[in-house]
Amino acid sequence: MPTTSHEDSATPGSQERGPGGILGDLDTDYADGQGQEAEYAISMDGTRIAYESKGEGSTVVVVGGGLNDRAMFSPLADLMSGRHRVITYDRRGRGDSEWGDPDSWTIEREIDDLAAVLSTAGEPCHVFANCTGGMIAILAAARGLPIRRLGLYEPPYWSTPTTEKQLSDLRRYIGQDRREEVVTLFAKDIVGFLDEESIETFKSHPAWSAFKTMVRSTYYDALINRDHLEVPREELKRITSPTLVLRGDIGQVNIHDACAAVAEEIPSSRLVTMKGYDHLFDQKAGAPLLLDFFAE
């Protein structure tokens, strides 16, 4: 089937912006989102996966990236719940979800987790996936999970791979409960999306405390960042869900180029560049694009 990918650009800057990225969305919302009661889906290996839902209408399932728990997407759920039932969930190792067995972890376990969450809706769902969550969602869609439409924000293919020393240090710090060092090693050195200045900014924000509760999950995302950085071209060609690939124009050019390659390989896809945005997904800016896409 020939690809129908094309590229657009968007400048969603008419709304007032805070400091940008995830912080701009969470300044007033994040602390309130942490206390919501979870429901649970059981993954294929028995791991309990916590989720919650808001709103009514066709279902949208949100898949977080590194250091994202379900509460972090409460602003997006609020913005979309007028038209959709929005399910946010804690990927394994974070929030109220169980860690599972790190020694037997493969990305297929996380595809199973997504399948378990999708099954709670009782119908095919739209999916929006951020960062490494996009790598999971892509493989899930290629496997044929019941995904109606797929939205992606900067799946970080072609990034710099995690080193064996970084993995070893990460596992050691997790075992020693050295949480700030885990977050810093992962966010600054392994994935490289935060620098010293932005880390200091995060430390004064409610999200930093949440990051420290998610330290075990960084090991799984670091493994994804080691083993799954090549664009999975054959899997992309098997995706039948219409797909929207979003990227910023600030940040890592290699990831932006990889987004273009992803959109080119999926048979029915559109690439949209959000002008003035970086790798930290801005929910207020992205929500209107997703709402329009899921309504098509």
Residue pairs with C-beta under 8 A, 6 or more apart in sequence:
1 267
2 267
3 264
3 265
3 266
3 267
3 268
3 269
4 267
4 268
4 269
5 263
5 264
5 266
5 269
5 270
5 271
6 270
6 271
7 260
7 263
7 270
7 271
7 272
7 273
8 270
8 271
8 272
8 273
9 272
9 273
9 274
9 275
10 272
10 273
10 274
10 275
10 289
11 274
11 275
11 276
12 274
12 282
12 285
12 286
12 288
12 289
13 275
13 276
13 285
15 284
15 285
17 24
17 282
17 284
17 285
18 24
18 25
18 27
19 27
19 201
20 277
20 278
20 280
20 282
21 277
21 278
21 279
21 280
21 281
21 282
22 72
22 207
22 280
22 281
22 282
22 283
23 201
23 202
23 205
23 207
23 280
24 282
24 284
25 75
25 76
25 282
25 283
25 284
26 72
26 75
26 205
26 206
26 207
27 205
29 74
29 75
29 78
30 71
30 72
30 74
30 205
30 206
30 207
30 210
31 206
32 74
33 71
33 72
33 74
34 71
34 210
36 52
36 71
36 74
37 52
38 50
38 51
38 52
38 70
38 90
38 95
38 96
39 50
39 51
39 52
39 53
39 120
40 48
40 49
40 50
40 51
40 96
41 48
41 49
41 51
41 89
41 113
41 116
41 117
41 119
41 120
42 48
42 49
42 116
43 49
43 92
43 100
43 109
43 112
43 113
43 115
43 116
44 109
44 112
44 115
44 116
45 100
45 101
45 104
45 109
45 112
47 92
47 97
47 98
47 99
47 100
47 109
47 113
48 97
48 98
49 89
49 90
49 91
49 92
49 97
49 98
49 113
49 116
49 117
50 70
50 89
50 90
50 95
50 96
50 97
51 70
51 87
51 88
51 89
51 90
51 117
51 120
52 70
52 87
52 88
52 89
53 59
53 85
53 86
53 87
53 88
54 77
54 78
54 81
54 85
54 86
54 88
55 77
55 80
55 81
55 82
55 83
55 84
55 85
55 86
56 81
56 84
56 85
57 83
57 84
57 85
58 83
58 84
58 85
58 123
58 125
58 126
58 148
58 294
59 84
59 85
59 86
59 87
59 121
59 123
59 125
59 126
60 80
60 84
60 85
60 86
60 87
60 125
60 126
60 127
60 128
60 290
60 294
61 87
61 89
61 114
61 117
61 118
61 121
61 125
61 126
61 127
61 128
62 70
62 73
62 76
62 77
62 86
62 87
62 88
62 89
62 127
62 128
62 129
62 130
63 89
63 91
63 114
63 127
63 128
63 129
63 130
63 133
63 134
63 136
63 137
64 70
64 72
64 73
64 88
64 89
64 90
64 91
64 94
64 130
64 131
64 133
65 129
65 130
65 131
65 132
65 133
65 134
65 221
66 131
66 132
66 186
66 187
66 191
66 217
66 218
66 221
67 94
67 183
67 186
67 187
67 211
67 214
67 217
67 218
67 221
68 91
68 94
68 130
68 131
68 133
69 90
69 94
69 95
69 210
69 213
69 214
70 88
70 89
70 90
70 95
71 88
71 95
71 210
72 207
72 210
73 88
73 283
74 88
75 283
75 284
76 86
76 88
76 128
76 283
76 286
76 287
77 86
77 88
79 283
79 284
79 287
79 291
80 86
80 287
80 290
80 291
83 291
83 294
83 295
84 126
84 294
85 121
87 117
87 120
87 121
87 125
89 97
89 113
89 117
90 96
90 97
91 97
91 110
91 113
91 133
91 217
91 220
92 98
92 99
92 100
92 109
92 110
92 113
92 217
92 220
93 99
93 100
93 102
93 214
93 216
93 217
93 219
93 220
94 213
94 214
94 216
94 217
95 213
95 214
97 113
99 216
99 217
100 109
102 171
102 216
102 219
102 220
105 219
105 220
105 223
107 135
107 136
107 139
107 223
107 224
107 227
107 228
108 139
110 136
110 220
111 136
111 139
111 140
111 143
111 145
114 127
114 136
114 137
114 140
114 145
115 140
115 145
118 125
118 127
118 145
118 146
118 147
123 146
124 146
124 147
124 148
125 146
125 147
125 148
126 147
126 148
126 149
126 150
126 151
126 294
127 137
127 140
127 141
127 147
127 149
127 150
127 151
128 151
128 152
128 153
128 290
129 136
129 137
129 138
129 150
129 151
129 152
129 153
129 155
130 153
130 154
130 281
131 153
131 154
131 155
131 156
131 279
131 281
132 155
132 156
132 221
132 224
132 225
134 152
134 153
134 154
134 155
135 155
135 156
135 157
135 224
135 228
136 224
137 147
137 150
137 152
138 150
138 152
138 155
138 232
138 235
138 236
138 239
138 262
139 232
139 235
140 147
141 147
141 150
141 239
141 240
141 241
141 243
142 232
142 235
142 236
142 238
142 239
147 241
148 241
149 241
149 242
149 243
149 244
149 293
149 294
149 296
150 239
150 241
150 242
150 243
150 244
151 243
151 244
151 246
151 290
151 293
151 294
152 243
152 244
152 245
152 246
152 259
152 262
153 246
153 247
153 281
153 286
154 246
154 247
154 248
154 251
154 255
154 256
154 259
154 279
154 281
155 258
155 259
155 262
156 191
156 225
156 229
156 252
156 255
156 258
156 279
157 229
157 230
157 231
157 255
157 258
157 259
157 261
157 262
158 229
158 230
158 231
158 254
158 255
158 257
158 258
159 191
159 192
159 225
159 229
159 252
159 254
159 255
160 192
161 225
161 226
161 229
162 190
162 222
162 223
162 225
162 226
166 185
166 189
166 190
166 222
167 219
167 222
167 223
167 226
169 185
170 182
170 185
170 186
170 190
170 218
170 219
170 222
171 219
173 181
173 182
173 185
173 215
174 182
174 215
174 216
174 218
174 219
179 212
179 215
180 212
182 212
182 215
182 218
183 208
183 211
183 212
183 215
183 218
184 199
186 218
186 221
186 222
187 193
187 194
187 199
187 211
188 194
188 195
188 196
188 199
190 218
190 222
190 225
191 221
191 225
192 252
193 251
193 279
193 280
194 202
202 208
202 211
231 258
231 261
231 262
231 265
233 261
233 265
236 262
236 265
236 266
237 265
237 266
237 267
239 266
239 267
240 267
240 268
241 268
242 268
242 269
242 296
243 263
243 266
243 268
243 269
243 270
244 269
244 270
244 272
244 289
244 290
244 293
245 259
245 262
245 263
245 266
245 269
245 270
245 271
245 272
246 259
246 272
246 273
246 274
246 286
246 289
247 255
247 256
247 259
247 260
247 271
247 272
247 273
247 274
248 256
248 273
248 274
248 276
248 277
248 278
248 279
249 256
249 273
249 274
249 275
249 276
249 277
250 276
250 277
250 278
251 278
251 279
252 279
255 279
256 273
259 271
260 271
262 269
263 269
263 270
263 271
270 293
272 289
274 282
274 285
274 286
274 289
277 285
